[in-house]
Amino acid sequence: MQERWLSHHEQVLRSSVQTINRYRTATNHLLTFIRTSRVPDKTSSFRVQDAGGFIRHLRTIQVASNGHANARKRPLRDKGIKYILCCCRTMFAFAMKRRHLSPYAENPFSELDIDRIPVENAKPVSIFSADQEREFLKACDDWQFPVFLTLILTGLRSGELCHLLLPEDLDLDGGVMYIRNKRELGWQVKTRNEREIPLVDPLVDVLRLTIDDRTTGPVFLRRRFGNADRPALAGYTKGDLEREVQRRAVAGERASGSDLSRSQRLQIARSVWRDAGSIKTDHIRKEFMQLTKAIKTAHVTAPKTLRHLFATTLQDSNVDPLIRCELMGHAIGSSRNSQHGLGMTANYTHTRPETKRRQLKAALECRPSFVCATEWCEAREVRMSNSG
């Protein structure tokens, strides 16, 4: 049942490789429970009481929070348990819909009332205060500052920041950043929703100094390429990178004598991004943790905190809910599946770019980031003139 369900996501729904891996990891807990417990190993014989035993099993195991084998392990949190149970419920629902079960079989996980399980031990989300935001940016070096200032003033996901390309995704003269899918390069926006984000003037100034005279390649390069060292694929345009992915894929198929899987193609695309000088999301997280430790907020470990800060700033400034949704890149659907309450109104509303820019500027200009960005540009220009 698990393989059929995952194959449906792979071949029919074309879910992302990362999503399929998360589903596999979640449902593997059920397979482990079945192998190690005295419960039926046939789907049709798995009952509600067996699902209840599975919950008790989940509350006894320990996992690594980041999935790494050497990471410190901890018990599953309530949100993780609910996610696993929801995946199992969806898998059984798929089996019932495809008639892989007997006609009168029930979904044992639907009977558990999973949605009413309380979440009592969720990891708290910490939002930087104005003073902490200022200290955080003051602690940044010249490589870190543009990266984290961009996350603060645009609300980008880390993966989106790592996959910005020149000049397709950045128009400094127009003051706009474009978040676009790059399927041929093995990367897509989490929700598949492309969007454009207006850039406030201080961020434009910082990005101009960061990019310097480069016209191709990733907007943000790895730290080692800040000096004379250049990436192996320096000067490659988006089209050049796509052709390089295809060339390596063809070479891989010839070497293996068979077609490559999506995971293998994704691995090749990642190697091209690496050779182009792109940053890894893991590196952003490590740099972020170093900075939070330096300002005595070591409990804040996820760069996603800056996305929370961006969304909270928009809320505090009474930015229109539809504009907030567009800037954050969240899915805007019909009234049936919409979660933000706008429903069908969102489909009839077309936000003008100048409206979005005006509201974003009004929300962000009170942040300490504005002053820090101006001071950083002035200091950077002084250092450059002195070294020249």
Secondary structure, 3 states (H helix, E strand, C coil): CHHHHHHHHHHCCCCCHHHHHHHHHHHHHHHHHHHHCCCCCCHHHCCHHHHHHHHHHHCCCEEECCCCCCCCEEECCHHHHHHHHHHHHHHHHHHHHCCCCCCCCCCCCHHHCHHHCCCCCCCCCCCCCHHHHHHHHHCCCCCHHHHHHHHHHHCCCHHHHHCCEECCCEECCCCEEEECCEHHHCECCCCCCCEEEECCHHHHHHHHHHHCCCCCEECCECHHHHCCCCCCCCCCCHHHHHHHHHHHHHHHHHHHCCCCCHHHHHHHHHHHHHHCCECCHHHHHHHHHHHHHHCCCCCCCCCHHHHHHHHHHHHHCCCCHHHHHHHHCCCCCCCCCCCCCCCCHHHHCCCCHHHHHHHHHHHHCCCHHHHHHHHHHHHHHHHHHHHC
